[in-house]
């Protein structure tokens, strides 16, 4: 039986008493900031599972139980727990996880999902936009990406370090209201089309409130505004002629060095990350797949995971991160995020998590890619993956040797320009 039919028939899990299975309309609230989102729960006997979503990407619980009207879910790759009690058909409780060095407790409410009637007459805002900003990372602009179907939109703000995840919602009373909660980040935003063709964005998140004006890229260039940073040009190394060095302990305390025989004559991808970082979760499954595809051809991947607090000494969350994404490459724990520049003094303008260094067979840095988008960024996500794969192939084939000019893959900026072209031509 389909979910829509269950809702139509008045499906409420409390009526059956034995199961919570189905889609739920939920909210989380922290410091007066409330974000609606959807989650899925399944239960059989006392066993329960739950999933958050980033667009179509699923973030499932790793353990859970439901008994005596009480639900407990664990998400060990976030070191997070959800505890709620079923009261008159509503789940009421908390979602708790460490976040940005602090323990956060979100108030949680959820009711069985209800299918709302479709709204007509929504304006078309589909495509790529740009937001003028002055970020702490030196950026002058971010992308605002919209995928629209009727009155529904899926959106993301793409910065140099990655995107916000998929903010989804519908058109109502002259504006689109979009929200996101995937267990790792919470955002809410109102998108209001303006008479001059721009968009007004009023956002709210853990970082506070913010307002932006979104312009089509061609309009932004005509106004003399700078484009978003190229992630392949944001971070570099101080001396490209010097091999890139690292020497740190793995999760079991064993020291691994860039001078070890396993890396000699290999192409090495060095990935700076943290299991606390949402954009690092976005990148990890792709890097795990990239390694499996190319390791027989001479690729090594080394993750340098800078962990928070006690996780440096006992990186249990990192171990769960590795298990979740099926990571088979080398994972080291150099220290805490604030120590990254001191531990790796060759880096220049490093401020984005994750950041990936591509080392040629001579051990020197050929390219650096700041950040990584999620599937929320649509075509730009696909392009970032294509850039990574093309760079690895060129290094493996020796066509990206120092001093050798090769044809690079299209950049994210070129993809954005292409995506915006149909709108600019109207």
N, C-alpha and C positions, 0 to 999 in steps of 0.2 A: 504493500500500500504506500502510495507516495505521500510525502510530507504535507503538501498542500491539501490533500484530501483529509488527512488527520486533523489539520487545523480547522477545516470546514466542518468536520463532525464534532468540533469542540474538544479535541484531544487535550487533556491535562494530565500529566503524569501522576499527580496526587490521586486521581480517580482510581487508577489501577493499583497504585501503592507498591508495585513490585519493580518498577523500572523508571528511570529518568530519561530513557533513550529518545533522542530527537534534537532538533535545533532550538536554541534558546535565544531570546532577545535579552541581552544583559547590559548592565552599566557598571563602571567602576568610578569611584569618587575619591579624590585626595585633595585636601585643603580647599574644599569647596568647588573643585574642578571635576565635572562629570563628563564621562565619555561613553556613549552607547556603542555597542558592538554585538556581534553574533558569536556564539560558541556552540559547539556540538558536544553532547554528552551521550554515552552509552553505558548501560548497567545491566548486569545479569547476576542474579543472586546478590552476593555482597561485593562482587568485583565491579569496579567502575573505571571508566576512562573519559577523558575530556580533551577537546582540541580548541585552540585558538587559531585564527587565520590571518595571513597577510595576503589579501587577494585570494587566489586559489591555493596558495602554499599553506600547508597544514603544520601546526606546532602542537604535537600530541603530548599528553601527560605520559609519564614513565611508570607511574603506579597510581593506584587509587582504590577506594572502597566506598560503598554506600550501605549503611545499615542503621536501623532505628531512626530513619529520617534525616541522617547526617551524611554529608558528602565530604570526602577528603581526597584531594588530587595532588600529586607531586610532579613537578617539572624539574628534574634534577640538573639539567643542563643550564637552568637559570638559578638553581638553588632556591626554587620558589614553591610555595604551597597554596592551595585553595581549600578553604574550609567553609562550608555553608550548611544551613539547616533548611529543610523544606517546611514552609509555613503557609498553609492555605493556598497551595499551588505555586508559591514563590520561593525561590532560593535566596536566602539572606545570609551573608557572611563576609569573609575577607579574603583578599589575595595578597600574599606577603612575599617580598623578595628583596635582596640587597640591590641597591641601585645608586650609582655614582657615589660610592663610599658610605652610603647610609642605608639603614633598613627601612623600607617603605611598606606601609600597610594600607591597601586600598579597600574601601567599603564596597561590597559587591551585592548587586541585586539581579535576579534573572527570572523571567517568565517564559513559558513556552512560546515559540515564535508564532507570530500572526502575519499573514500575507496581507499587505495593504494595497488598496486600489492604485493603479497606475495614474500618474498625473500627465496631462497633455499641455502643450504650449511652451515647453522649455526652450530657451534660446540655445543655439549651437555654439559651444565653446571648445569643441574638440581640438586637440593638437598641442603643439609646443608653445609655451610662453616663457617670458623672462621676468625676474624680479630684481630690481636694483637694491643692493644691500651694501653694508659695510661690516663684513664679518670679522671675527677675531682671527681668522685664518688668512686675512688679506684679500678675500674675495670681493669683487665689485657687483656680482650678480649670481643668481641661482636660476635653475630651470624650474618651471611649473608645468607639469605634464598632465594632460587630461585625455582620458578615453571615455567617450560618451555613447550611450545607447538610449535614445529617447530622453526621458527625464532623469535617468540614472547616470552618474559619473563615477569613475575610479580615477583618483588623482594621486600625485606624489610631488613633493619638492625635492629636487635633486641638487645636492651641494657637492663640493669637491670630495667630501669624505663618504658620501653615499646618500641614499634617500630616506624619506620619512616613513617608508612603508606605504601601503595602499590605504588612502583615506577614501572611503566610499560613502555615497549618499545620494539624495534625490532633490529635485527642484520643488520649492514650496515658497509661496508668497514673495516671489521676486528674487530668490537666492537659492543657491545649492548649499545644503548643510552636509558636511562630510566628516567622518570620524574614523579613528583607527585605534585598535588595541590588539596586540598579538602576544601579550604576556611580557614583552620586553620594552615597549614604549607606548605612550598614550598621547593622542593628538586629536584635536577637534578644530574645525575651520568652517567659516562662512564665506562663500564665494559669490559676490554680487556683480553681475554684468553692468557696465556703465554705458551711458549714451554715446560716449566717444570711442567705444570699441574696446576699452580696457576692462580689467577686472579689479575689483577691490577684494582683498583677502584679509579677513580678520581671524587670526589663529590663536589657539590656546593650547598649552602643553605644560609639561613639568618645568620647562625653562621659563614659563611665564607667557604673557600675552604679547602679540606682535601684529602689526598691520603692514601690508605690502600692496603695491600696485603692479599688476601683471600686464605686460605688453607683448605683442607679437614681436619676434626677433627683428623683423625688418623695420618695424616702428622704433624699436629700441636703438638700432643702428642709426636711423635717421635723426634721432634725438641726441646722438653722440654718446650714448651709454656704452660702457664696456661689456663685452660678453662674459659668460661664466668662464671660470678657470678651466684650462685643459688639464685633466688629471694626469696626463703623461708629461706635463711640464711644470707641475706645481712643486715637486720635491726633487732634489738632486743630491749628488755627493760632492764634497769639497775638492777632491782630487780624483778625477775619473781614471787616471793612469795607475792608481794604486788598487790592488785587489781588495775586495770587501772582506773584512775580518769579523768573526764572531767566535766566542768560546764560552759556552754556558752549560748548565746542567739540564738534563731531561727530567721528565716527571718522576723518574726513579732515582734521581741524584747522580746519574752517570754524566761525566763531562763529555761534550761533543764540540769539536772545533772545525772551523773552515779548512784547517790544514790536514784533516783526517783523510786517509787514502780514498775513502768512499766518494769524495767530492772531486778528486783530481781528474781533470779532463772532462768533467761533466758540465752540463748547463744546470745552474742552480737557481731556483726561485726562492728568495728569502721573503717571508711574509710576516710583517709585524702586526700583531693582533692582541686581543684580550677576550676571554670568554664572557666578559661583562658587556662587550660592545655589540649592539644590534647589527651594525653593518658587517661585522666580522662573521656573525651567524649567516648573513646573506651570502658572503663570499665562500665560506667553508665547503659547502657541498660541491660547488664548481671546482675549487682547487683539488678536492679529493678525487673528482672525476678526471681532471686534467692530469694528475699524477698517474692514475691508472692507465690512461691512454698513452702516455709518453715515456714512462719510466724504462721500458724495454729499449727505447731508442737513446737513452742517456740522460734523462731528466731526473734531477733530485729536487725535492721541495723541503724547505726547512721553515717551520713556524717558530717565531720568537714571540711567545705569549707573555705579555706583561700583565700580571694579575694583581688584584687589589687585596690589601690587608693580609689576613692569615692564609689566603689562597696561594701565596708565594711559597710558604713552607709546606703546605699540604694542599696541592692543587686538585682537590676533589671535583670541583665544578669543571675544571679543564678536562679531567679524565672523562667526565660525562659528556662534555662537548665533543671530544674525540670519538667517543662511542656513538653518539647520535649521528654524526656525519660520516661515519665509516672511514676516518682518516687513517691512512697507512704510512704516511711520511713522518719524518723526524719532527718532534715537538719539544722545544726547549722553554725553560722558564727563567728569563734573565733577571726579573725583579718586578718592581711596581711601575705603573704607567709614567709617573713623574721622573723616573730614572732613565727613560729610554734614550734621551739625547746624550746623557753622560755615559751610558753603557755602549752606545754606538756613535762615537764622536765623528765618524766620517759623514754622517747625514747632514744635509743642509735643507732648512725650511721643512722639517718634519713636524706636522701637526695634525695629520689625518689618520684616523683609525678605521679600517686597516690601511697600511701602505705596503706595496709589494715591489721588491727589487729583483730585477732580472739580470743574473750574472752569466756572462759568456764562459766558454770553456777555459779561458785564461784567468777566471776568477774576478774579472773586473765588471763593474756595473755598466750594462749597455742601455738599460731603460729603468725608469721608476714610475710606477702607477699609484697615484694617491687615491684612496677610497675604493669603494665598490658599490654599484647600485643593486637593488633587488629586482625581482620580476615586476614590481610596481612601476618601474621606469620603462617597461615595454620594450620598444625597439632599441633604446639606449642600453638596456640591460643585455640584450642580444649582442649589441655592438661591443660592449665591454668584454664579453666572453670571447668574441671573435678577435679582438685586439690581443688578448692574452694568448690565445692559441696561435695566432699568426706570429707573435713575437717569439714564442717558444720554438716554433717550427723554423723560423729564420735563424735562430741561434743554434739549433741542433744541426741545421744544414750548412752552417758556416756562411750564410749570406748576409749576416748582420755583424760581421767582424768590424773592429774599430777602423774607421777610415773608409769603409766600404759604403757607398750610397745605394740604397735599395728603395723600392717603392713601398711606403708604409701602408697599412690598412687604413680605411676611412676612419676618421676620428669621431668621437661623440658629438663634437660641435658640428661636423658636416652632416651627421645624421639628424641633428636638431634642425638645421637649416632646411634639409630636405622635407622633414616632417611638417614644417611650418609653411612651406612654399604654396600649397593649395589655398591656404587661408589668405596669404598675402596677395595672391593673384586675383582674389575676388574684388 
